[in-house]
């Protein structure tokens, strides 16, 4: 007997069955026993037909193993009995999300819906189509409590951090601190950062209209034509005429090449000391981390990757670094937003005695994920291994501890940077051939000020539209 020959279960109305009573001879027990036997036989036949059919249910759901039989049963019942129409795409996405959230219980493995997956791929590729503005969410009631801002509201607001140089957003006049109230006439309230990034990005040559508010002035609309945006992961400048400052904001595909070019430019300008800023850098591709660390480490191990089953892959220095001379002092800045690939680089420089680590403890993430596209154009990220430092240490869960602790406090003026000041003070004590002792200018001075506003984030791609 197959499933199709079994009658559906009666609704649970609380009423007794309407079948005629059997003859009273012999009492009720034979009748009850007959019904019970029929139920058991029916159930056995049903399950026998189910498994004989390879685990396929009436809806076509096929259980890959016995543990998923209940899943297919639940899906069948929803399809048969739910009072309203169901969207199969939403059911499927909900099942995938639940499998990762409750079955895997790994915050770094998960499902990404199609729009989010495409957005993330663009970020890691270093290019996308949009307006070229870095955005953030800010809590106007308590700036320190971003955890309360899971979606935009009257107090959790979408704010412009800065337009990218040469971008459509810059040409349209967007400024740091501008609030975005609506996109194409629809309020951002109740939505998430990913929702708004997806709406603001779009095909090159198309327009998007943002409703903005600057300071306490009346809202105004700005229409911006989208274009291809090339993300610049590196910024450089010379401090006090001889200290090369280089900040790396992410480990996307072009990051290693951009970093090497920026570092070479500083050396060509006469930099004899380096401040390498990895603060608020959430990570990215591990091969980019290997190449960037190799700019300072001439030979030896950068990190190892260890997978299930004991497989170990070593990532040595690429041997083509341009700043491997140990006479070039280096200070690396980190904080709680320095994660993953940032920690690979910082840990390698620390354990090779190639740099002094300055700032705050890093995030503490030592896992490696692989991303894969699904049939619905969404994607999954799956933890496949853990990485370890050259000395086989793990940065999880406490992060890299700085050699020189330095952090902002509630009383730190916005223009000051205690971590940068501490790095400059350390470098001032390091010997440089042919140079006398120098006293560094404080970070609040015109020559040392960091002009670009930063937004603290951890293990997430920077929200650039």
Rosetta blueprint (number, residue, H / E / L):
1 X L
2 X L
3 X H
4 X H
5 X H
6 X L
7 X L
8 X L
9 X L
10 X L
11 X L
12 X L
13 X L
14 X L
15 X L
16 X L
17 X L
18 X L
19 X L
20 X L
21 X L
22 X L
23 X L
24 X L
25 X L
26 X L
27 X L
28 X L
29 X H
30 X H
31 X H
32 X H
33 X H
34 X H
35 X H
36 X H
37 X H
38 X H
39 X H
40 X H
41 X H
42 X H
43 X H
44 X H
45 X H
46 X H
47 X H
48 X H
49 X H
50 X H
51 X H
52 X H
53 X L
54 X L
55 X L
56 X E
57 X L
58 X L
59 X L
60 X L
61 X L
62 X E
63 X L
64 X L
65 X L
66 X H
67 X H
68 X H
69 X H
70 X H
71 X H
72 X H
73 X H
74 X H
75 X H
76 X H
77 X H
78 X H
79 X H
80 X H
81 X H
82 X L
83 X L
84 X L
85 X L
86 X L
87 X L
88 X H
89 X H
90 X H
91 X H
92 X H
93 X H
94 X H
95 X H
96 X H
97 X H
98 X H
99 X H
100 X H
101 X H
102 X H
103 X H
104 X H
105 X L
106 X L
107 X L
108 X L
109 X L
110 X E
111 X E
112 X E
113 X L
114 X H
115 X H
116 X H
117 X H
118 X H
119 X H
120 X H
121 X H
122 X H
123 X H
124 X H
125 X H
126 X L
127 X E
128 X E
129 X E
130 X E
131 X L
132 X L
133 X E
134 X E
135 X E
136 X E
137 X E
138 X E
139 X E
140 X L
141 X L
142 X L
143 X L
144 X L
145 X L
146 X H
147 X H
148 X H
149 X L
150 X L
151 X L
152 X L
153 X L
154 X L
155 X L
156 X E
157 X E
158 X E
159 X E
160 X E
161 X E
162 X E
163 X E
164 X L
165 X L
166 X L
167 X L
168 X H
169 X H
170 X H
171 X H
172 X L
173 X L
174 X L
175 X L
176 X L
177 X L
178 X L
179 X E
180 X E
181 X E
182 X E
183 X E
184 X L
185 X L
186 X E
187 X E
188 X L
189 X L
190 X L
191 X L
192 X L
193 X H
194 X H
195 X H
196 X H
197 X H
198 X H
199 X H
200 X H
201 X L
202 X L
203 X L
204 X L
205 X L
206 X L
207 X E
208 X E
209 X E
210 X E
211 X E
212 X E
213 X E
214 X L
215 X L
216 X L
217 X L
218 X L
219 X L
220 X E
221 X E
222 X E
223 X E
224 X E
225 X E
226 X L
227 X E
228 X E
229 X E
230 X E
231 X L
232 X L
233 X L
234 X E
235 X E
236 X E
237 X E
238 X E
239 X E
240 X L
241 X L
242 X L
243 X E
244 X E
245 X E
246 X E
247 X E
248 X E
249 X L
250 X L
251 X E
252 X L
253 X L
254 X L
255 X H
256 X H
257 X H
258 X H
259 X H
260 X H
261 X H
262 X H
263 X H
264 X H
265 X H
266 X H
267 X H
268 X H
269 X L
270 X L
271 X L
272 X L
273 X E
274 X E
275 X E
276 X E
277 X E
278 X L
279 X L
280 X L
281 X L
282 X L
283 X L
284 X E
285 X L
286 X H
287 X H
288 X H
289 X H
290 X H
291 X H
292 X H
293 X H
294 X L
295 X L
296 X L
297 X L
298 X L
299 X L
300 X L
301 X E
302 X E
303 X E
304 X E
305 X E
306 X E
307 X E
308 X H
309 X H
310 X H
311 X L
312 X E
313 X E
314 X E
315 X E
316 X E
317 X L
318 X L
319 X L
320 X L
321 X L
322 X L
323 X L
324 X L
325 X L
326 X L
327 X L
328 X L
329 X E
330 X E
331 X E
332 X E
333 X E
334 X E
335 X L
336 X L
337 X L
338 X L
339 X L
340 X L
341 X H
342 X H
343 X H
344 X H
345 X H
346 X H
347 X H
348 X H
349 X H
350 X H
351 X H
352 X L
353 X L
354 X L
355 X L
356 X E
357 X E
358 X E
359 X E
360 X L
361 X L
362 X L
363 X L
364 X L
365 X L
366 X L
367 X E
368 X E
369 X E
370 X E
371 X E
372 X E
373 X E
374 X L
375 X L
376 X L
377 X L
378 X L
379 X E
380 X E
381 X E
382 X E
383 X E
384 X E
385 X E
386 X E
387 X E
388 X E
389 X L
390 X L
391 X L
392 X L
393 X L
394 X L
395 X L
396 X L
397 X L
398 X L
399 X L
400 X L
401 X L
402 X L
403 X L
404 X E
405 X E
406 X L
407 X L
408 X L
409 X L
410 X L
411 X L
412 X L
413 X L
414 X L
415 X L
416 X L
417 X L
418 X H
419 X H
420 X H
421 X H
422 X H
423 X H
424 X H
425 X H
426 X H
427 X H
428 X H
429 X L
430 X L
431 X L
432 X L
433 X L
434 X L
435 X L
436 X L
437 X L
438 X L
439 X L
440 X L
441 X L
442 X L
443 X L
444 X L
445 X L
446 X L
447 X L
448 X L
449 X L
450 X L
451 X L
452 X L
453 X L
454 X L
455 X L
456 X L
457 X L
458 X L
459 X L
460 X L
461 X L
462 X L
463 X L
464 X E
465 X L
